[in-house]
Amino acid sequence: MSTGMIDDREIWACANLLVQQHGENAWFVAARRADELLAQGEMEGHLTFRRILARIKELEAVKPDGLLH
């Protein structure tokens, strides 16, 4: 892991925050930001938001009772 890389705990925290702030649109917000960073040539930021997006999708797959869809 590079020194600038965000650890998995922080990725989960960011994903949770985006879900709290944007609800069912959280995946779109993360995907849009990943695309913006890619367009700017910010590869590390792009990859970070791709990781956040993957965690959001995992969170969305969990029902309120804690079971996977």
Secondary structure, 3 states (H helix, E strand, C coil): CCCCCCCHHHHHHHHHHHHHHHHHHHHHHHHHHHHHHHHCCCHHHHHHHHHHHHHHHHHHCECCCCCEC
